[in-house]
């Protein structure tokens, strides 16, 4: 993983994107502090389907109840 300054990233952005496309990860740093990472984008393999987990998740009856240890804060 290579690290470059923000100035260098601005100057050579197209080259850095090409390297990311090839599978490399490039860290962008401000001074000595890493602040961002340039990586290749991979589209999701399958579209998300609303309701795909229907019937597999249960919410307890007491979901909205205040726990006993917080009762003093709600009085």
RODO-2510 file (C-alpha; in nm, 4 decimals, decimal comma):
residues 75
     n   res          X          Y          Z
     1     x     0,0000     0,0000     0,0000
     2     x     0,1522     0,3254    -0,1180
     3     x     0,1017     0,6602     0,0600
     4     x     0,0972     0,9950    -0,1193
     5     x     0,0477     1,3551    -0,0095
     6     x    -0,2681     1,5459    -0,1024
     7     x    -0,0639     1,7621    -0,3390
     8     x     0,0771     1,4552    -0,5131
     9     x    -0,2708     1,2991    -0,5306
    10     x    -0,4088     1,6138    -0,6982
    11     x    -0,1185     1,6275    -0,9421
    12     x    -0,1251     1,2590    -1,0416
    13     x    -0,4899     1,1690    -0,9782
    14     x    -0,5433     0,9905    -1,3127
    15     x    -0,2359     0,7726    -1,2566
    16     x    -0,3445     0,6892    -0,9020
    17     x    -0,6920     0,5906    -1,0230
    18     x    -0,5351     0,3631    -1,2853
    19     x    -0,3246     0,1983    -1,0138
    20     x    -0,6355     0,1519    -0,7995
    21     x    -0,8154    -0,0072    -1,0951
    22     x    -0,5252    -0,2512    -1,1190
    23     x    -0,5929    -0,3580    -0,7581
    24     x    -0,3588    -0,1351    -0,5613
    25     x    -0,4690     0,0650    -0,2559
    26     x    -0,3309     0,4181    -0,2272
    27     x    -0,3454     0,6082     0,1022
    28     x    -0,3711     0,9862     0,0825
    29     x    -0,2172     1,1730     0,3725
    30     x    -0,2241     1,5286     0,5038
    31     x     0,1261     1,5765     0,6366
    32     x     0,2058     1,2497     0,8119
    33     x    -0,1603     1,1695     0,8915
    34     x    -0,3519     0,9296     0,6610
    35     x    -0,6896     1,0837     0,5720
    36     x    -0,8271     0,8863     0,2754
    37     x    -0,7788     0,5770     0,0635
    38     x    -0,8183     0,5344    -0,3129
    39     x    -0,9432     0,1865    -0,4020
    40     x    -1,1125     0,0292    -0,7029
    41     x    -1,4929     0,0375    -0,7109
    42     x    -1,6725    -0,2961    -0,7350
    43     x    -2,0435    -0,2847    -0,8114
    44     x    -2,2692    -0,5068    -0,5993
    45     x    -2,3041    -0,8526    -0,7516
    46     x    -2,6813    -0,8726    -0,7098
    47     x    -2,9430    -0,6011    -0,6703
    48     x    -3,0924    -0,5605    -0,3256
    49     x    -3,4468    -0,6911    -0,2860
    50     x    -3,6755    -0,5275    -0,0314
    51     x    -3,8283    -0,7878     0,1976
    52     x    -3,5603    -1,0509     0,1364
    53     x    -3,5464    -1,1290     0,5123
    54     x    -3,9237    -1,1339     0,5661
    55     x    -4,0105    -1,3838     0,8369
    56     x    -3,6495    -1,4199     0,9532
    57     x    -3,6363    -1,1233     1,1929
    58     x    -3,8465    -1,0933     1,5056
    59     x    -3,8831    -0,7823     1,7229
    60     x    -3,9637    -0,8503     2,0876
    61     x    -4,2864    -0,7206     2,2451
    62     x    -4,0798    -0,5167     2,4935
    63     x    -3,8719    -0,3464     2,2236
    64     x    -3,9956     0,0046     2,3136
    65     x    -4,0028    -0,0490     2,6900
    66     x    -3,7619     0,1499     2,9056
    67     x    -3,5152    -0,0772     3,0872
    68     x    -3,5549    -0,0769     3,4673
    69     x    -3,2094     0,0762     3,5182
    70     x    -3,3207     0,3873     3,3237
    71     x    -3,6506     0,4389     3,5066
    72     x    -3,5095     0,7228     3,7204
    73     x    -3,4286     0,9244     3,4054
    74     x    -3,7805     0,9041     3,2608
    75     x    -3,9821     0,9938     3,5721
***
